[in-house]
Every structure is written in C-alpha cells, then in structure tokens.
Amino acid sequence: MDVEREDLIQRITQTQRDLGRFFAQHQSPLFSSNLTMRQLKVVMLLSVTGSASGQDLAHGLGVGLATVTGIVDRLVGHGLVTRREDPHDRRVRRVELTPAGQRLMTDISEAGLEHYRRIMQHLDTDTLRALDHAIKRIHEVAEKLFP
C-alpha cells in the first residue's frame, strides 16, 4: 500500500475513534443499561439472530455452556430475555429477546444514529453527496469481505 493511502486510512480510523469518544460523553442507553460486556454481547447476538440455543450463544461468545447459563439467568432477571422450548427439538431451550430487550437494542441503535443525524444536519449538500457515495462503497466492499 502506498504512503498516501496508509495515511488516509490512519486519519479516517482516528476520526472514527474520536467520534466514538464524542458520542460516549453523551447519555446513551448503552452506558446506562448496567449490563456487563458479555450480557450486552448476548443481547446483541439475539437482536441479530432472533433466537439462539445456549450452545449457539456459547459458540458466539467463545465461552462454555455453564458461563452462558449464568449470563442468560441474569438477563432473564433483568427482563431482557426469555427462554422457551425449541419447537423442533424439545430438549433444546431457545433464548429470545423480550420486548424490553428489543427496546434496549432499538434505543442503543437510535441514540448512535441520532448523533450522526445531528452532525449531518450541519454538512452542506456536496459533502453529504460525497459521504453518501463513500458509505455506499464501504458497504459494497464489506458485503464482499464479510458475506
């Protein structure tokens, strides 16, 4: 990679980090949720998959089933997830987000997007067009790299 490209990539990633720090300084449901990192990961995994078995969660987190059981127990206690019998295999218990868990994920996502919307409201149309083009291109590359 040439020096200019490497410098641009470094500057862009540093700007992303700086934006993350700006956003972290403002109230976010992410920070007021009182969840551990592993609990948050489970909630995030379930928001993507819809439901998962304990084995699925253990694999996704890279931990043992006993660890997942404790994490899920605490999330059930918080009212964020529920367990139910798998309709295809009664031996398997599926974990799903409750409406409160779904709201938490929506609130976290919307809070971050709202920060970006506020910033973009202050950009001129040409800059927004350039940003739109760049974001679409990044999305295309991401789809190829992470199918």
DOFI-295804 format. One record per residue (C-alpha): z, y, x; residue number from 1. Coordinates in Angstrom, 2 decimals. Example, Ala and Ser with C-alpha at 12.3 -4.5 7.8 and 13.67 -1.06 7.14 Angstrom:
BEGIN
+---------+---------+---------+-----+
:      c3 :      c2 :      c1 : num :
+---------+---------+---------+-----+
:    7.80 :   -4.50 :   12.30 :   1 :
:    7.14 :   -1.06 :   13.67 :   2 :
+---------+---------+---------+-----+
END
This chain:
BEGIN
+---------+---------+---------+-----+
:      c3 :      c2 :      c1 : num :
+---------+---------+---------+-----+
:    0.00 :    0.00 :    0.00 :   1 :
:   -0.82 :    3.43 :    1.39 :   2 :
:    1.85 :    6.04 :    2.12 :   3 :
:    0.95 :    8.33 :   -0.78 :   4 :
:    1.18 :    5.52 :   -3.36 :   5 :
:    4.51 :    4.34 :   -1.95 :   6 :
:    5.84 :    7.91 :   -2.02 :   7 :
:    4.71 :    8.38 :   -5.64 :   8 :
:    6.32 :    5.10 :   -6.71 :   9 :
:    9.56 :    6.11 :   -4.96 :  10 :
:    9.60 :    9.54 :   -6.64 :  11 :
:    8.86 :    8.09 :  -10.09 :  12 :
:   11.60 :    5.46 :   -9.81 :  13 :
:   14.07 :    8.08 :   -8.58 :  14 :
:   13.21 :   10.28 :  -11.56 :  15 :
:   13.80 :    7.31 :  -13.88 :  16 :
:   17.23 :    6.78 :  -12.29 :  17 :
:   18.05 :   10.49 :  -12.66 :  18 :
:   17.04 :   10.44 :  -16.33 :  19 :
:   19.25 :    7.40 :  -16.86 :  20 :
:   22.17 :    9.32 :  -15.36 :  21 :
:   21.49 :   12.32 :  -17.62 :  22 :
:   21.44 :   10.07 :  -20.68 :  23 :
:   24.60 :    8.23 :  -19.59 :  24 :
:   26.51 :   11.52 :  -19.55 :  25 :
:   25.96 :   11.95 :  -23.29 :  26 :
:   27.61 :    9.94 :  -26.04 :  27 :
:   25.86 :    6.65 :  -26.55 :  28 :
:   26.72 :    3.66 :  -28.70 :  29 :
:   26.13 :    1.61 :  -25.55 :  30 :
:   29.21 :    3.09 :  -23.91 :  31 :
:   31.40 :    3.37 :  -27.00 :  32 :
:   30.88 :   -0.26 :  -28.07 :  33 :
:   33.70 :   -1.66 :  -25.86 :  34 :
:   31.59 :   -4.74 :  -25.10 :  35 :
:   31.56 :   -6.47 :  -21.74 :  36 :
:   28.24 :   -6.74 :  -19.94 :  37 :
:   27.91 :  -10.41 :  -20.89 :  38 :
:   28.71 :   -9.70 :  -24.53 :  39 :
:   26.11 :   -6.94 :  -24.55 :  40 :
:   23.57 :   -9.31 :  -22.99 :  41 :
:   24.17 :  -11.84 :  -25.77 :  42 :
:   23.71 :   -9.17 :  -28.43 :  43 :
:   20.52 :   -8.01 :  -26.71 :  44 :
:   19.16 :  -11.56 :  -26.41 :  45 :
:   19.85 :  -12.19 :  -30.09 :  46 :
:   18.17 :   -8.94 :  -31.07 :  47 :
:   15.01 :  -10.21 :  -29.38 :  48 :
:   15.13 :  -13.88 :  -30.39 :  49 :
:   16.69 :  -13.59 :  -33.85 :  50 :
:   18.95 :  -16.57 :  -33.25 :  51 :
:   19.85 :  -18.90 :  -30.42 :  52 :
:   21.82 :  -22.03 :  -29.74 :  53 :
:   24.72 :  -21.99 :  -27.33 :  54 :
:   22.51 :  -23.82 :  -24.81 :  55 :
:   19.82 :  -21.15 :  -25.18 :  56 :
:   22.37 :  -18.40 :  -24.55 :  57 :
:   23.89 :  -20.25 :  -21.60 :  58 :
:   20.43 :  -20.58 :  -20.06 :  59 :
:   19.59 :  -16.93 :  -20.75 :  60 :
:   22.83 :  -15.72 :  -19.18 :  61 :
:   22.89 :  -18.24 :  -16.33 :  62 :
:   26.38 :  -19.48 :  -17.26 :  63 :
:   27.95 :  -22.64 :  -18.63 :  64 :
:   28.30 :  -23.53 :  -22.29 :  65 :
:   32.09 :  -23.08 :  -22.18 :  66 :
:   31.62 :  -19.48 :  -21.00 :  67 :
:   29.16 :  -18.80 :  -23.80 :  68 :
:   31.58 :  -20.23 :  -26.36 :  69 :
:   34.23 :  -17.69 :  -25.31 :  70 :
:   31.75 :  -14.81 :  -25.34 :  71 :
:   30.47 :  -15.76 :  -28.79 :  72 :
:   34.04 :  -16.19 :  -30.09 :  73 :
:   34.84 :  -12.61 :  -29.06 :  74 :
:   31.59 :  -11.30 :  -30.60 :  75 :
:   32.42 :  -13.12 :  -33.85 :  76 :
:   35.81 :  -11.41 :  -33.71 :  77 :
:   34.08 :   -8.03 :  -33.33 :  78 :
:   31.96 :   -8.88 :  -36.38 :  79 :
:   28.72 :   -8.60 :  -34.38 :  80 :
:   27.51 :  -12.22 :  -34.52 :  81 :
:   27.89 :  -15.23 :  -36.75 :  82 :
:   27.44 :  -18.95 :  -36.23 :  83 :
:   25.57 :  -21.20 :  -38.61 :  84 :
:   24.26 :  -24.74 :  -38.71 :  85 :
:   20.71 :  -25.24 :  -37.43 :  86 :
:   18.62 :  -26.32 :  -40.45 :  87 :
:   16.57 :  -28.70 :  -38.27 :  88 :
:   19.47 :  -30.26 :  -36.36 :  89 :
:   22.94 :  -30.20 :  -37.94 :  90 :
:   24.53 :  -30.97 :  -34.55 :  91 :
:   23.40 :  -27.56 :  -33.26 :  92 :
:   25.11 :  -24.28 :  -34.14 :  93 :
:   22.90 :  -21.20 :  -34.09 :  94 :
:   24.23 :  -17.75 :  -33.25 :  95 :
:   22.76 :  -14.72 :  -35.04 :  96 :
:   23.49 :  -11.02 :  -35.23 :  97 :
:   25.36 :   -9.81 :  -38.27 :  98 :
:   24.21 :   -6.61 :  -39.97 :  99 :
:   26.82 :   -4.80 :  -37.81 : 100 :
:   25.29 :   -6.33 :  -34.66 : 101 :
:   21.81 :   -5.32 :  -35.78 : 102 :
:   23.05 :   -1.77 :  -36.46 : 103 :
:   24.61 :   -1.60 :  -33.00 : 104 :
:   21.31 :   -2.55 :  -31.35 : 105 :
:   19.38 :   -0.10 :  -33.52 : 106 :
:   21.88 :    2.66 :  -32.70 : 107 :
:   21.65 :    1.97 :  -28.96 : 108 :
:   17.87 :    1.96 :  -29.03 : 109 :
:   17.59 :    5.04 :  -31.23 : 110 :
:   20.05 :    7.02 :  -29.09 : 111 :
:   17.91 :    6.45 :  -25.99 : 112 :
:   14.70 :    7.27 :  -27.84 : 113 :
:   16.23 :   10.43 :  -29.25 : 114 :
:   16.92 :   11.69 :  -25.73 : 115 :
:   13.27 :   11.12 :  -24.82 : 116 :
:   12.08 :   12.79 :  -28.03 : 117 :
:   14.18 :   15.88 :  -27.27 : 118 :
:   12.67 :   16.09 :  -23.79 : 119 :
:    9.12 :   15.56 :  -25.03 : 120 :
:    9.52 :   18.36 :  -27.60 : 121 :
:    9.63 :   20.73 :  -24.63 : 122 :
:    6.45 :   19.43 :  -22.96 : 123 :
:    3.07 :   21.03 :  -23.52 : 124 :
:    0.27 :   19.08 :  -25.21 : 125 :
:   -1.68 :   18.43 :  -21.98 : 126 :
:    1.42 :   16.94 :  -20.36 : 127 :
:    2.04 :   14.79 :  -23.45 : 128 :
:   -1.56 :   13.53 :  -23.33 : 129 :
:   -1.17 :   12.64 :  -19.65 : 130 :
:    2.16 :   10.92 :  -20.35 : 131 :
:    0.64 :    9.00 :  -23.27 : 132 :
:   -2.18 :    7.78 :  -21.03 : 133 :
:    0.22 :    6.77 :  -18.25 : 134 :
:    2.63 :    4.96 :  -20.59 : 135 :
:   -0.22 :    3.03 :  -22.22 : 136 :
:   -1.48 :    1.99 :  -18.80 : 137 :
:    2.01 :    0.90 :  -17.71 : 138 :
:    2.27 :   -1.14 :  -20.92 : 139 :
:   -1.08 :   -2.85 :  -20.22 : 140 :
:    0.00 :   -3.81 :  -16.71 : 141 :
:    3.40 :   -5.02 :  -17.96 : 142 :
:    1.70 :   -7.27 :  -20.53 : 143 :
:   -0.34 :   -8.87 :  -17.74 : 144 :
:    2.61 :   -9.27 :  -15.37 : 145 :
:    5.11 :  -10.46 :  -17.98 : 146 :
:    3.13 :  -12.37 :  -20.65 : 147 :
+---------+---------+---------+-----+
END
